[in-house]
Amino acid sequence: MNAPRGRRRLLGPLAIAVVLAGLVVVRVLVGTPFIFADQALRVILGEEIPGISFIVRENRLPTAVVALLAGVAFGLSGTVFQTMLRNPLASPDVIGVTLGASAGAVIALSFFQAQGTALFWFALLGGLATSVLILLVSGAARPGGSGAVDNRFVLVGIGVAAALSALISYLMTRISSQTAGDVMHWMVGSLSTSTWDRVVVLALALAVLIPALVLLVSRLQILQLGDETATGLGLAVPRTRIALIMVAVTLCALTVAVTGPLSFVAFLAGPLARMITGRPSFPMAAAVGATIVLLADIIGQNAFGSVELPAGVISGALGAPFLLWLLTRTPNTGHGR
């Protein structure tokens, strides 16, 4: 039994790394026009090729890198929630965090015409405010919780998500048709506006938040034992839970501000990573998240002829059937097992 498990844990990460590298190459080369590999390599190394240099350096390469980083952020964010609450349904998409960040960004876009840094702050504040509301209503920030508290957190989050969806719909009726069009395009989730500036934003966010998450992982493992056991082992449960939520919400909200709410990426990454490795894995979830975003963008840009679909449409189409399948299994699997 140990040998197959060891082989699975080795081959899974190797396979996903190869797939991920291949998808990055495909995203840079495939499209209209098709770029040959030698041309792309020469451009990346600094050579100027008329027409090709701009497409590679300023369009496809930053899009591929944003997709990679966004997928990593969404994958880690979803896995934090799913692991902490011991429930595969507890992703930012389902429990309202993504919609909270979206509502903040929609308010910024609709009433303040915010862009750049201001949009990031509004999205972050929207996500954080949503998380605080869910924490307070569910009682998850108090010590002495249990699986019932975890489930209540998810149920409260679903209710908050419904309210936020209604709020966004209401806001859409109060703004001009042109602004509404811009908001709708952003709400779908797209990588079409990817730039090197956005790469820098996501890279800096991950450079800060991934080390913070690494420091919290050992506490998360203790938290999975249950609040009473974790408290008995000396863990400050409310502070640990709040710290984990802060990291996960910031990962999600900042990425939403850059790409829009790419549906179901955070939801899919953790369970698929567990299927590949046989156990929860943050690095694998990050890689799977990046794979989903890149694959969704490649399909959306190239699979429908002259029609280009945003990555969020494709990721939503991939995630919805998986959610339905998971819902049929959840009653028999307890807390996501």
C-alpha positions as CSV (number, residue, x, y, z in Angstrom):
1,M,0.0,0.0,0.0
2,N,2.8,2.4,0.8
3,A,4.6,2.0,-2.5
4,P,1.5,3.0,-4.7
5,R,0.8,5.9,-2.4
6,G,4.4,7.1,-2.6
7,R,4.3,6.7,-6.4
8,R,1.0,8.6,-6.5
9,R,2.4,11.5,-4.4
10,L,5.4,11.7,-6.7
11,L,3.8,11.3,-10.1
12,G,0.8,13.6,-9.3
13,P,2.9,16.8,-8.7
14,L,5.2,15.9,-11.6
15,A,2.3,15.4,-14.0
16,I,0.6,18.7,-12.9
17,A,3.9,20.6,-13.3
18,V,4.3,19.3,-16.9
19,V,0.7,20.1,-17.7
20,L,1.0,23.6,-16.2
21,A,4.2,24.3,-18.2
22,G,2.6,23.1,-21.3
23,L,-0.5,25.3,-20.8
24,V,1.7,28.4,-20.4
25,V,3.5,27.6,-23.6
26,V,0.1,27.0,-25.4
27,R,-1.3,30.3,-24.0
28,V,1.7,32.2,-25.5
29,L,1.8,30.5,-28.9
30,V,-1.8,29.7,-29.8
31,G,-4.2,32.3,-31.1
32,T,-4.6,34.7,-34.0
33,P,-1.9,34.9,-35.2
34,F,-0.2,31.7,-34.3
35,I,3.3,32.3,-32.9
36,F,6.1,29.8,-33.6
37,A,8.0,28.6,-30.6
38,D,11.4,29.9,-31.9
39,Q,9.9,33.4,-32.5
40,A,8.4,33.5,-29.0
41,L,11.7,32.5,-27.5
42,R,13.7,35.1,-29.4
43,V,11.2,37.8,-28.3
44,I,11.4,36.7,-24.7
45,L,15.2,36.8,-24.9
46,G,15.0,40.5,-26.1
47,E,14.9,40.4,-29.9
48,E,12.5,42.7,-31.7
49,I,10.3,41.0,-34.3
50,P,7.8,43.5,-35.9
51,G,4.3,42.6,-34.9
52,I,5.3,39.5,-32.9
53,S,7.1,41.3,-30.1
54,F,4.1,43.3,-29.0
55,I,1.8,40.3,-29.1
56,V,4.1,38.1,-27.0
57,R,5.4,40.7,-24.5
58,E,2.5,42.9,-23.9
59,N,-0.5,40.6,-24.5
60,R,0.0,36.9,-24.3
61,L,2.9,36.6,-21.8
62,P,1.4,38.9,-19.2
63,T,-2.0,37.2,-19.6
64,A,-0.4,33.8,-19.0
65,V,1.4,35.0,-15.9
66,V,-1.7,36.7,-14.5
67,A,-3.6,33.5,-15.1
68,L,-0.9,31.5,-13.3
69,L,-0.8,33.8,-10.3
70,A,-4.5,34.2,-10.1
71,G,-5.0,30.5,-10.1
72,V,-2.5,30.0,-7.3
73,A,-4.2,32.7,-5.2
74,F,-7.7,31.3,-5.7
75,G,-6.5,27.7,-5.2
76,L,-4.9,28.6,-1.9
77,S,-7.8,30.7,-0.7
78,G,-10.4,28.0,-1.4
79,T,-8.2,25.3,0.3
80,V,-7.8,27.4,3.5
81,F,-11.6,27.7,3.9
82,Q,-12.3,24.1,2.9
83,T,-9.6,22.7,5.2
84,M,-10.4,25.0,8.2
85,L,-14.1,24.3,8.0
86,R,-13.7,20.7,7.1
87,N,-16.3,21.1,4.3
88,P,-15.6,20.9,0.5
89,L,-18.4,23.4,-0.1
90,A,-16.7,26.1,2.0
91,S,-15.0,27.9,-0.8
92,P,-15.0,31.7,-1.3
93,D,-17.4,31.3,-4.3
94,V,-20.0,29.5,-2.2
95,I,-19.9,31.3,1.1
96,G,-20.0,34.9,-0.2
97,V,-16.5,36.1,0.1
98,T,-16.0,36.4,-3.6
99,L,-19.3,38.2,-4.0
100,G,-18.4,40.5,-1.1
101,A,-15.2,41.5,-2.9
102,S,-17.2,41.8,-6.1
103,A,-19.8,44.1,-4.4
104,G,-17.0,46.3,-3.2
105,A,-15.5,46.5,-6.6
106,V,-18.9,47.1,-8.2
107,I,-19.5,50.0,-5.9
108,A,-16.1,51.4,-6.7
109,L,-16.7,51.1,-10.4
110,S,-20.2,52.3,-10.4
111,F,-20.1,55.4,-8.1
112,F,-16.4,56.4,-8.0
113,Q,-15.1,55.2,-11.4
114,A,-12.3,53.7,-9.4
115,Q,-9.4,51.9,-11.2
116,G,-6.1,50.5,-10.1
117,T,-5.2,50.8,-6.5
118,A,-8.5,52.2,-5.4
119,L,-10.3,49.2,-7.0
120,F,-8.1,46.8,-5.1
121,W,-8.9,48.5,-1.8
122,F,-12.6,48.5,-2.4
123,A,-12.5,44.8,-3.3
124,L,-10.4,43.9,-0.3
125,L,-12.6,45.9,2.1
126,G,-15.7,44.2,0.6
127,G,-14.3,40.7,1.1
128,L,-13.1,41.5,4.6
129,A,-16.5,43.1,5.6
130,T,-18.3,40.0,4.3
131,S,-16.0,37.7,6.3
132,V,-16.5,39.7,9.5
133,L,-20.3,39.6,9.0
134,I,-20.2,35.8,8.5
135,L,-17.9,35.3,11.5
136,L,-20.2,37.4,13.8
137,V,-23.5,35.8,12.7
138,S,-22.2,32.2,12.7
139,G,-20.3,32.6,16.0
140,A,-17.2,31.1,14.4
141,A,-15.0,33.6,16.0
142,R,-15.9,32.5,19.5
143,P,-14.1,29.7,21.3
144,G,-15.7,26.3,22.1
145,G,-17.0,25.7,18.6
146,S,-17.5,22.4,16.8
147,G,-18.5,21.0,13.5
148,A,-21.9,22.5,14.0
149,V,-20.3,26.0,14.0
150,D,-18.3,25.1,10.9
151,N,-21.5,24.1,9.1
152,R,-23.3,27.2,10.4
153,F,-20.5,29.3,9.0
154,V,-21.1,27.8,5.5
155,L,-24.9,28.2,5.8
156,V,-24.6,31.8,6.9
157,G,-22.1,32.4,4.1
158,I,-24.6,31.1,1.5
159,G,-27.3,33.4,2.9
160,V,-24.9,36.4,2.8
161,A,-24.0,35.5,-0.8
162,A,-27.6,35.5,-1.8
163,A,-28.0,39.0,-0.2
164,L,-24.9,40.3,-1.9
165,S,-26.1,39.0,-5.3
166,A,-29.3,40.9,-4.8
167,L,-27.4,44.0,-3.8
168,I,-25.2,43.8,-7.0
169,S,-28.4,43.4,-9.1
170,Y,-29.9,46.5,-7.5
171,L,-26.8,48.5,-8.0
172,M,-26.9,47.6,-11.7
173,T,-30.3,49.2,-12.0
174,R,-29.0,52.5,-10.6
175,I,-26.1,53.2,-12.9
176,S,-25.8,54.2,-16.6
177,S,-26.0,51.6,-19.3
178,Q,-22.4,52.2,-20.3
179,T,-21.2,51.8,-16.7
180,A,-23.4,48.7,-16.3
181,G,-21.8,47.2,-19.4
182,D,-18.3,47.7,-17.9
183,V,-19.4,46.2,-14.6
184,M,-21.0,43.2,-16.3
185,H,-17.8,42.6,-18.3
186,W,-15.8,42.7,-15.1
187,M,-18.3,40.5,-13.2
188,V,-18.0,37.7,-15.7
189,G,-14.3,37.3,-14.9
190,S,-11.8,38.0,-17.7
191,L,-8.0,38.1,-18.3
192,S,-8.4,40.4,-21.3
193,T,-7.0,43.4,-19.4
194,S,-3.9,41.6,-18.0
195,T,-0.8,43.8,-17.9
196,W,2.6,43.7,-16.3
197,D,1.4,46.1,-13.7
198,R,-1.2,43.6,-12.6
199,V,1.4,40.9,-12.6
200,V,3.4,42.9,-10.2
201,V,0.3,43.4,-7.9
202,L,-0.4,39.7,-7.8
203,A,3.2,38.7,-7.4
204,L,3.7,41.1,-4.5
205,A,0.5,39.9,-2.8
206,L,1.6,36.3,-3.1
207,A,5.1,37.1,-1.9
208,V,3.6,38.4,1.4
209,L,0.6,36.1,1.8
210,I,2.2,32.7,1.0
211,P,4.8,33.0,3.7
212,A,2.1,34.1,6.2
213,L,0.1,31.0,5.2
214,V,3.1,28.7,5.6
215,L,3.4,30.0,9.2
216,L,-0.2,29.2,9.8
217,V,-0.4,25.7,8.3
218,S,0.8,23.9,11.4
219,R,-1.9,25.7,13.4
220,L,-4.5,24.8,10.8
221,Q,-3.6,21.2,11.2
222,I,-4.2,21.5,15.0
223,L,-7.5,23.4,14.3
224,Q,-8.8,20.4,12.3
225,L,-8.8,18.3,15.4
226,G,-11.7,20.4,16.7
227,D,-11.9,23.5,18.7
228,E,-12.0,21.8,22.1
229,T,-9.0,19.6,21.4
230,A,-7.1,22.6,19.8
231,T,-7.8,24.7,22.8
232,G,-6.6,21.9,25.1
233,L,-3.3,21.9,23.1
234,G,-2.8,25.6,23.8
235,L,-4.0,27.0,20.4
236,A,-5.8,30.3,20.5
237,V,-8.7,29.1,18.3
238,P,-10.5,32.4,17.6
239,R,-7.3,34.3,16.7
240,T,-6.0,31.4,14.6
241,R,-9.3,31.2,12.7
242,I,-9.4,34.9,12.1
243,A,-5.8,35.0,10.9
244,L,-6.5,32.2,8.4
245,I,-9.6,33.9,7.2
246,M,-7.7,37.2,6.8
247,V,-5.1,35.5,4.6
248,A,-7.6,33.6,2.6
249,V,-9.9,36.6,2.1
250,T,-7.0,38.9,1.0
251,L,-5.8,36.3,-1.5
252,C,-9.3,36.0,-2.9
253,A,-10.2,39.7,-2.8
254,L,-7.1,41.1,-4.4
255,T,-7.3,38.5,-7.2
256,V,-10.9,39.3,-7.8
257,A,-9.9,43.0,-8.2
258,V,-7.4,42.0,-10.9
259,T,-9.3,39.4,-12.9
260,G,-12.9,39.7,-11.7
261,P,-14.6,36.8,-10.0
262,L,-13.4,33.7,-11.9
263,S,-16.2,31.3,-10.9
264,F,-15.5,28.0,-9.1
265,V,-11.7,28.1,-9.4
266,A,-11.3,28.4,-5.6
267,F,-14.0,25.7,-5.2
268,L,-12.5,23.2,-7.6
269,A,-8.8,23.4,-6.8
270,G,-8.7,21.9,-3.3
271,P,-10.9,18.8,-4.0
272,L,-9.1,18.1,-7.3
273,A,-5.7,18.4,-5.6
274,R,-6.9,15.9,-3.0
275,M,-8.0,13.5,-5.7
276,I,-4.5,13.7,-7.3
277,T,-2.4,13.3,-4.2
278,G,-4.8,11.4,-1.9
279,R,-4.5,14.0,0.8
280,P,-5.0,17.7,1.3
281,S,-2.1,19.7,-0.3
282,F,-1.7,23.4,-0.5
283,P,1.0,23.3,-3.2
284,M,-1.0,21.0,-5.3
285,A,-4.2,23.1,-4.9
286,A,-2.2,26.2,-6.0
287,A,-1.0,24.3,-9.1
288,V,-4.4,22.9,-9.9
289,G,-5.9,26.4,-9.5
290,A,-3.4,27.8,-12.0
291,T,-4.1,24.9,-14.4
292,I,-7.8,25.6,-14.3
293,V,-7.5,29.3,-15.0
294,L,-5.0,28.8,-17.8
295,L,-7.1,26.0,-19.3
296,A,-10.3,28.1,-19.1
297,D,-8.6,31.0,-20.8
298,I,-7.1,28.9,-23.6
299,I,-10.5,27.3,-24.2
300,G,-12.4,30.6,-24.1
301,Q,-10.0,32.3,-26.5
302,N,-9.6,29.5,-29.1
303,A,-12.3,26.8,-29.0
304,F,-15.3,28.8,-30.4
305,G,-14.0,30.2,-33.7
306,S,-14.2,33.9,-33.9
307,V,-16.1,34.2,-30.6
308,E,-13.9,34.7,-27.6
309,L,-15.3,33.8,-24.2
310,P,-14.0,35.1,-20.9
311,A,-12.2,32.7,-18.7
312,G,-14.9,33.1,-16.0
313,V,-17.5,31.7,-18.3
314,I,-15.5,28.5,-19.0
315,S,-14.5,28.0,-15.3
316,G,-18.1,28.4,-14.3
317,A,-19.1,25.8,-16.9
318,L,-16.5,23.4,-15.5
319,G,-17.3,24.1,-11.9
320,A,-21.1,23.9,-11.9
321,P,-21.3,20.2,-12.7
322,F,-18.6,19.4,-10.2
323,L,-20.6,21.3,-7.5
324,L,-23.7,19.3,-8.3
325,W,-21.7,16.0,-8.2
326,L,-20.2,17.0,-4.8
327,L,-23.6,17.9,-3.4
328,T,-24.8,14.4,-4.2
329,R,-21.8,13.0,-2.2
330,T,-21.7,15.4,0.7
331,P,-24.4,13.8,2.9
332,N,-22.5,10.5,2.8
333,T,-19.1,12.1,3.4
334,G,-19.6,14.0,6.6
335,H,-17.2,16.9,6.8
336,G,-15.8,16.6,3.3
337,R,-14.2,13.2,3.7
